[in-house]
C-alpha cells in the first residue's frame, strides 16, 4: 500500500509540474529585454507559440494601447516575415521631449512570407518602443493570431487583478519605476544601445525552436526528477521488505 501511495504521489507531482508549466508558453505574451522603465525606451518581445498540431501561425496583429499611445515603435526585421506599421493621429495632443507628436502607432502586423511558425515551435517578434508612459504600471496589447487553416485566435481579454486568468488573455507589459531622470534613462536605451539589443534579440528570435527545446527539456527534467525520486523510494521499500523476509 505504501509503495502504491508513493507511486501515485509521484505521478500526481509530475502532472502538476506539467500543468503549472503549460500556461507559461500557452498564449501570446510580451516581455521586455531588461527593464521597461517608465518614461524610457525598451525593446520588448512578443512571444508567439504555435498551439496547433496541424497548422502554422502565418500572421500576428498587435494592437497598441490607445489610452497610452506610443510615438516611437520600430519592429526588428525577422527573416521570413514582413512587418507593417499602422499609424494614426493621436486622439488628444501629445508631446515628447518638448515636441508635438502628430502620429502614433496603432498596430503592427507581421505576415509570414513562407511557412510561418510551424507546430512545435514559437517565434519572438522584437519591437523597440517608447517613450513609455509615466502614469500607469502596465500596458495592454491586444493580439490576433492567424493560422494557415484560416483559424483566428483573439488574445484580447484583459486580465483583472484578483480574478482567474481569462481563456484568451491579452499580452500585458509590466512597467518598472523610472531609474533616476526618466529622460536620461530614455536616452541611455536609444541609439546604439537599442540597436545592439535588437541585434542580439535577432539571434534569439531566429532560433525559437532551440529555446522551445530548452523549455521542454527543463519541464521533462523536473518530471524525471519527480518520477526518479518515486522510483528510489520504491526501491528502498522493496529492499526493506526483502530484508524483513530474510530475517524472518
N, C-alpha and C positions, 0 to 999 in steps of 0.2 A: 504494500500500500504506500509506504514511504517513497519507494522508487517511482511509482506511478505519479505521485503528487509532485515530485521534483521534476520529472519529465514534462508534466503538464505545465508547471510553472515556467520551465524553460521555454516551451513553445509559446506560451502566452506573452512572455517577455519579448521574444523575437517578433511576434505580431505587433506588439505595442511599439517597438522600435520603428518598424516599417510604417505604422500608422502615423507616428509623430513626425517621421521624416518626410512623408509624402507631401504635406502642404507646402513645404519649403520650396519645392520646384514644380508644383502642380498648376500654377497660373502665371499670367504675365505680371511681372513685378519691376520695380525700379530701385536701384541702389546707387549711391554716389561713389566715385572713386576717390576715397579720402573723406573729407568733411564737406558738407553742404551748408556753409555758414551764411547766416542772414546778412544781406547787404553785399555779398560777394558773388563770385562766379564759381561754377563747379562743372565737372564732367560727370554725367550720370549714365548708367547703363540700363536700358530696358531689356530685360531678360525674357525671352520667349521660348518656352518649351513646346514640343510637339506632343499633344496628349492623345493623338490618334495613331492607330497601328496600320491604317490603310489609306492615309492621305498625308500630304505635306502642307506645311504652312507656307503660303505664297504671298501673303500681304499682311502688313501691320499698319494700322492707323492709330496715332496717338494724338488725342486732343489736349491742348494746353489750357490751363485754368484761365477762364475769362475774368474771375474776380481778382486774380493776381497776375496780370499779363507780364510776359517776359519779352523784352525788346531784342535781346540777343540770343538766338538759337541757331547753332551750327552743327548739323549732323556730320558724323565722320564717315567718309567713304567706306563701303563694305563690298568686297568682291562678290559679284553675283546678285547685287541688289541695287536698285535705283531709288534715291530719296527725293521726295518732292516737298518743299516747304510752302505752306499756305499762310499768307499774311492778310491782315485787315487793320483798319483804323481802330484805335482803342476807343472803348465806349465812353471814357472820360479822359480829360487831359492828363498826360503822363510825362514826367520828367525823369531824366537820369543824368547825374553829374552836372546838373545845371542846364541840360539841353532838352528841348522839347522833342518828345517821341511821337512820330506821326504814323508809325506802323508797328504792330506786334505780331508775333507768330501765334496762329490759332491752331495749327495742326501740322504734323509731319507724317507723311505716308511713305512707307517702304514697300516696293514691289519687287518680287524675285524675277531675275532675268532667266533663271534656269529652274532647277528642281526645288529650290527653297529649303526650308527646314524639314528634313525627312524624319520619319518615325524613329524614335530612339535618340534624337539629337535635340539640342537647343541652340539658340543664336542670341548674341548680345548686340544691341544697337546703341552705340555710344553717341551722346549728344553733349555739346558744350552749351550751358545755359547761364543767363544772368541778366541784369543783376538780380539776385534773389530778394524777395520781399523781406521787410523787417517787421511786419505787423502780423505775422502768422507763424505757426510752428510746423506747418506741413503744406505740401502742395499735392493736389489730387489730379492725376492724369487718367482720363477715361480712354480705354484702348479697345480696338476692334480687331480681332484676329480672323483671317480668312484662310480656309483650306483649299486644296486643289480640287476637292469634290464639291466646291461651292458652299460648304458649310461655313456659317459665320458665328463666332462666339464673341459676345459683347461683355468685356470686363469693365462694367460701368457702375456697379453698385458701391456706394461709398460706405466703408466700414464705420460703425458707430461705437464710441467708447462704452465699454460695459456690456456690449452685446456680442453674440456669436458672429464669427466671420461669415459674410454672405456667400452664396454659392458662386457668384461671379464678381469678386472684389476688384475694384479699380486700383491700379498701382498708386501707392502713396509714398511721397518723398518726405522723410523727416528732416527738418532743418535744425541746425545747431546754432548756439549763440554766436554772435559776431565776435571774432577774435581781434581785440584791440580796435583800431579805427576801421570801420566797415569798408570805407573806400580804399584804404590801404590793402586790406585783405583781398578786395576785388582785383586790385592791380597786380597783386602777387600771383594770382591764379590765371591771369590772362597772358596773351602773347606767347612767348617761347615756352613758358611753363605749361600752359594749357595744351599747346601743340605737342609737347613731349608726352604729356599724359595721354592724349588722344592717340598718338602713335603707339604708345605702349599697349593701350587697350585694343588696338587693331589686331595685334598678335593673339590676344586673349579671345577676341570675338571670332577670329578665323579658325580657332581650334576649340570650338564649342563642344565637339564630341569628346575631346580629351578631358575637359572639365566635367562633362557629364559622366564619363567613366570613373573619374576620381570620386565624384559624389556617390555613384553607385557602389564603388569599391568600399568606401567608408561605411555605407549603410550595411552592406553584406558582411563587412568585417565585424561590425558591432553584433550583428545577428550571430555570426560564427562564434564570437566570444561567449555569448549567452548560451548557445547550444553546447559549446565545448565545456562550459562550466557544469552544465547539467550532466554531460557525459562523465565528467570526472567524479561528480557526486554519485552517479550511478555505479561507477567502478568501485568507489570506496565502500559503498553499502554492500555491493555484491561480494567484495573481498571479506567484509566483516561476517557476512552470512556463511561463507565457506570456512573461515577460521572458527566460527562458532560450531559449525557442523563437525569439523575435525576434532575439536576439543571434546565434543560430546562422545 
